Every structure is written in structure tokens, then in C-alpha cells.
Amino acid sequence: MPLSSPSPSLGLRVGDWVQVREHDEILQTLDANGRLQELPFMPEMLPYSGKRFQVRRRIHKLCDTVWSTGGRELPDAVLLDDLRCHGADYGGCEMRCLMIWKEAWLTRVDGPFTSQPAPNPADPRLVQLVKANTRKAGEGSDDDPTYVCQATQIPAATRHLPWWRLGQYFDDYRSGNVTVQQVLSRLFIAAYAKLAGAGLGIGYPMRQAYEWISRRSLGETYPFRPGHLPLGGPTPASRLELQVGETVRVKDPDAILATVDEGLFNRGMCFHAEMMPYAGKTFRVAQRVSRLINEKTGKLGVLKNSCLVLEGVGCNGRFTTPLNCPRLSYPYWREVWLERTETSPAAGARARPTAPRPAG
């Protein structure tokens, strides 16, 4: 079917089919910095022009991973299939973020192509614009650039979204991101945790009651539990030297909490409540991660202690701020939170413990 004229808002839902617009059409939506409403069109998005995908999530809101100010509202944007940034134009960043697509860069279609069309040639004007704006002008050097990507631009491309704005929860359901049952259950858990932590003397029995019910119905523990180690103190490490494809088991909650401080940090990396439901379960290693862009500074850093991504493990927005955040980021796992299984090819290898290091 022929493409329709550009429209800034398509009202897309999960499962809808879209086609990415041609380069010249996308170029018309961008400012001199290669952005639309401060959200960059990144070089990694260029090869998808003219191709069709399904909407994976409507990303009308998301977490502020830059300044931790809470929920942020983002208009007219979606995630498509599993289209992730490979980081080649950002110093080899291994964050693998799902790329955010403004609806003005897309058009509705009825479904996938019946026969794949020939690829269209790249528009050099768009290529030059978006590649030139991956680095902040006037900052850094060729050897140490300050990068600009969608992750670093979240504060500028969004606006504050208060938790009490009820319309967001209706949009969570209307978009197809979550079911009514998920919306209500997550609101209940958030309110329950708020009351349990209010200092009214009922926190312990409330947590125990939740634990008793949840373990029997879901096989999960209470997600909002502090670590066992003092803030600012040393936290342990373990070097399993896990490789991609190996099978690992996420340790039980108490074993993990024994490796993090009261703020849930282990050597600067947080064990988030979103990760708690995966405790005790088995997964394959999908990726080792050591190079990440600091979303606050735009600087590419090499982690002193690498971390892992596990297959099929993502942030589902159950315990995020805002609730039902649809960004589907990968949680990062320290090796000290994991153990090899007997089915792993390297199950006979012994972990090499390392001395505890200060948090931070």
C-alpha cells in the first residue's frame, strides 16, 4: 500500500504494523541537531528506512535513568520489535538500548511486505546530519568525545510525569503495554510497599504477610528488601569468567542480599527490585558488558568489573518509577549474584573469589 502523508501522531498500539519513512521524509522532521522534539534520530536507525515492523511497546512514559527525577512523559513514540542500538557510532557502547521511534518517522501499514522491496539508497544529507550530531559540539576531544544519544537526551526530550496522574495508567492499558490485571496488581503492590515503609510499626508483619502469600501463589519473595551490608562498606566479588551461551542460575534472594549494601549496591551496581523475580531461576548468558556511556556525562567508560546480560531477562516495569515503564532495558548482573549450573559447559571450572572492594 502507498505511504500516507507524514503525521506527528498515529495513536499506535502494541501489535500495529508500521513502515519506517524514507530518509528524505525523516530529514524534514529533524532540526539542525538531528533531533525531533530533542530526541535524536541515531545513525543506527538509518538501515531500517523503508522496512516494516510491529510495534512492541508504546513508550508514552519512561524512567529517568539520567537524573533519577522519577517518571517522564514522552509523546508520540514507540519501540519496534527488538531494534536495539549496536553502539558502533558511540565508541562501541554495549548498553544495547531499544531505539525509540517518534511516530512522525513512521507510517501505518496493513502488515508485512508480501515480497521484500529493493533497498533504497541512503540520503547523504541525513547520514551526514545524524552522524555529525552523535558528539556534543565544543566538548571533549577526538580521543575522549562527549556522546549524544537517545539515552543521554531523555531529560530534554521528556517532561515530568507525577505518579498520581491517573490517566497514565489508562494509557498503559489502552496502548496494549499491559493488561488491566497488571495495572491493578502493580498499583496495589506499590501502595502496599509505601505503607509498609511508612514507619508506622507495621512494616515487618506486612512484609511477612506478603512473603507468605507471594511465595505460595507466585513463588516470589517480597521485592523491596534492603541489602545486608552497611552503606559505604566493602562488598564482595566473584570471578566465574562466564562466557556467552553458558547456563547460570540466579542465586536465591538472601544470598544476593548478602552481597549488597542497604541501598542494594555492589561495587556501584544496583540490584533493583525488578531483578528479584528472577532469583532462583536459570538462564543463558547473552552478553558480557564492559563499555557503557554514562548517561549523565555522555562519556564512554570501561567498567572495572564487567557485568552480564541474561537471555530473556528484561525490566518489565513491575516495580519501576513510573510503574509500567515500557522501556524494556536489560538489567545488568554481577557474577557474584550468579552460579553455574551442572549443565553449563564450564560447570567444572571453579570460581575465583576476589577480595571485597568498597562500594561506589
N, C-alpha and C positions, 0 to 999 in steps of 0.2 A: 504494500500500500504506500502511497506517496506520503512524504512527511508533511505535517501541518506547519503553520507558521509559528515562530517562537512564542512561548508563553511562559511567564515567570512562575506561574503556579498551576500545577496539574492535579493536585489533590491525590497523589499516588498512594496506593496501599500495598501491603505485602502481597507478593504474587503477581502484581501487574507486570506486563511486558513493556519495555521501553527500548528505544534506539538512541544511541549517543549521536548527537548532531555532528555535522561536518565541521571541519576546522574553521572555515570562514564564518560560519554561523556562531560558533563558540567565541571566536575572536571579537565579534560585535558586542558581546556581553561583558567583556573584561575592561578594566581600567588600565592605566599606564603601568601599574604594578602587577598586571596579570591576575587580578582578583575580581570577584563579583561579591559585593557586599562584604569585602575584606577577606573572603575565603579564596585562597589561591586555586587556580587550575594548574595542577602539577605536571611536570614532564612525563611522569609515569602513567598519566591518563591519556596521553596522545595516541597510543596504538589502538585504543578502543573506539575511536571515532568511526561511525557508520555501522557499528556492531550492535547486536541486540542482547539484552539481559533481562533477568527478572529482578524485581525489587525485593531485597532481602529484609530490610527494615526501613521504616520511615523514621528519620533521625530529627524529629522536631525538638528534641532536647538531648542534653548530654552532660556528663560530669565535667567540672572544671579541673582538669589534671595539671593545669599550669599554676594557678594561684590558690586552688582549693577554696573557692568562694561559695561552693555549693552548686545547685542546678543552674544550667544555662539553656536559654531558648534559642533555637536555630530555625529560621523559617525556610520552608520550601526546599528541603534537602532529603536525600535518601542514600542508602547503601545498596549496591548492586552485587548479587551473587557473592563470590568470595574474591572480589577485586581488591587486592592489597598492594600497598606501596612496597616496591622491592628495594628502595633506598639507593639505587645506583647514582642518582643525581644529588644525593645528600651524603656523600662521603662513605657510602656503604652502611648506613644506619640499618640496624636489624630489627627495628620495632615492628615492622610488618603491619602497619595500621590499615584498616579498611578505609578505602578512599571515599570521601564524601562528595556526592554529586548534587549540585544545585539543579532544580527542575528546569531552569532555563537552558541547561546544557543537554536536555533530553526531550524526547517526544514520545507520546503514546503510540504503541503498535498493537496489532492483534495477537501476535505470538512470534515464535522464532522464524527465521528465514526457511522457506521450503528448499531453497538452494542458496549456498553461500555466494554473495556477490563478490566481484573482484575488488580488492582493496583500493581505496582512493589515495592518490599521492598526498604526502604531508604538505601543509601550507607553511612555507618557511617563515612567514610573519609570526604565526602562532608559536612555532617551535622556538624561534629566537626570543619572543617575549617571555614565555614561561621559563625557559632555561636561564635567561638573564636575571630573573627575579627569584631564583632559589637561594640567593645570598643577599643579605641586607647591605645596601649600598653605604659606603663610608664606615663600615665596621669590620674589624678583623682583617685578615690578610689572606693571600692565596693559600698559605700553609695552614692557617687557622681561621677559616671563614665563620661568619655568623649566619646560620641557615634560617630560611623562612619556608615553612611548610604548613599544611593544614593543622597539624598538631600544635605548632607554636602560635598559630593565629586564632585559636579557639576564643580567647577573651575578646579579641577585636571583632570577630565575626558573629558573636552571640550577645545576648543580653540576659541579665539576671532573671531567674525564674524562681519565685518563692515556692516553698513546699506546699503552702496552703492554697495555692491557686488550683481549684478543683478541676478546672477544665483540662488540665494536662492529663489527668487520669482517664478522662473520657477519650482524649485523643490517643492515649496509649492503646485503648481497646479499638477505637474506630479505625486506627491505622492498620490493625491486624498484627501489631507487635506482640500483644499479649491477650489472654482471654479475660473475661470478667472474673473468673475464679482466681486467676493470678493477681489481678489488680487488688481484689478484696483481701486475699490472704497476705499479700505483701504490706498493705496498709495496716492490717491487724498486727503483723509482726513488728513493724516499725513503731506503732503505738505501744505495744507490749514492752518492747525494749526501752522505750523512753520512760515508761512508768517504772520499770524495774531498776533503772539507773537514776531515778529521781531523788534518791537519798531519803526515802520515807520509811526505811527499815523493812521493806517487804521484797527487796531485790532478790535475796537468796532463795526464799521459798518460791518466788515467781520463776526464777531460773531453773530450780529443781523440778517444778511442775512442767515447764516447757520441755525440759530434758526427758522427763519420764514419758510424756505423750509423744514427742517427736521421735524418740528412738524406737518406739513401738510401731508408729504409723509410717515414718519415712526412713528410719534407720539413720537419722542425722542427729548431731549434737546441737546444743544452743550455740548460735553463730557468733554472738557478741561476748567473747570471753577474753580477759586480759592475759598477756604473757606472764610467765613465772619469774622472769629475771628483772632486776631493778633497772629503772631508766638510766641510760648513760653507761651502764656497766658492760663488761665483755659478753659477747655472745659466741656460741660455738660454731665451728665449721666442720665440714666433712668433704673429702675429695673422693668421689666414687669414679670420676673420669667416665661418666656415662656418655654413650655415643648415640647418634640418631638411629632410631629403629629398635633400641633396647627397650625391654619391658620393665617398668618400675611400679612399685606400689607406694602411694602416698601414705605416709605414716599416720597413726591414729592421732586424734586431736591432742591428747595430753602430751604425747611425745613431741609434737610440733611446738606446743606452747612452752615446753621446757627449753626451747632454743631461741625464743624471742623475748624482748623486754615487755614491760607493761603496756607500751604503745604498739606492740606487735611487730617490732623491727628486729631484723637480724642483719647486722653489718650494713645498715642503711636501706635494706629492702623490706617492704611491709608484707606481712601475711594478712591479707584482707579477709573480712568476713565472707566475701564471695567465694573464697577458696575452701572454706570449711566444709561445704557439702561434698567435696571430692576426697576428704580424708578416708583412708581405709580402702580406696578403690585403685584399680590397676589401669595403667595407660602405657602407651608407647611414647618415647622421646621423639618429638617432631623437629626440634631445633635447639642448638646451643646459641646463646646470645651473649655478646661481649661488647658490641658497639651500638650506642644509643645516642640520639640527640636529646640534650637537656631542653625540655620544652620551655623552661623559664628563660634560658640564656641563648638558645639557638646553637649552642656549641656541641660538637660531636665529641663524646667521651668514650673511653675504653674502660670497662668495668674491671676493678681489681679482682673481683671474684665473679666469674661468669655465672649465668643462670640458664634455666631451661624453659622451653615451651613444650607442653604435652599435647598429643593428638586428641582432638575432640574436647578440649578443655578451654572454655571461654568465660568471660564475665557475662552473666545472664541478667544483671540488673535487679536481683532479688533484694540486695541489701545496700544498694548504691545511693548516692545523693546527687541527682534526684532518683527516686525509685523508678524502676523500669528503664534505666538508661539503656538505649539500644545500640551503643557503640560497638559492642562485642569485641572488646580488646582482649588480648592474650594476657592472662596472669603469668608472672614470672616466678619460677620455683628455684629455691636454693637446693643444692644436693643434700643438705642436712635434713631436709623435710621429706626425702625420698629414700627408698631402699630397693635394691634389686630383687627381682623375683626369681624363682627357681627355673622359670622358662627363658630367662634372659640369656643370650649367648655368652655373656661375660659374668654369669652368676657365680662362677668360681673365684672371680677376682675379689680381692679384699679391699675394703675401703681404707683410705689412708687418712686418719684423723689429723687435723691441724689444730694448732693452739688457738684458743679463743681470742677474738680481736674486739677492740672497743666498737660499740655501736656508732653508726654515722659514717 
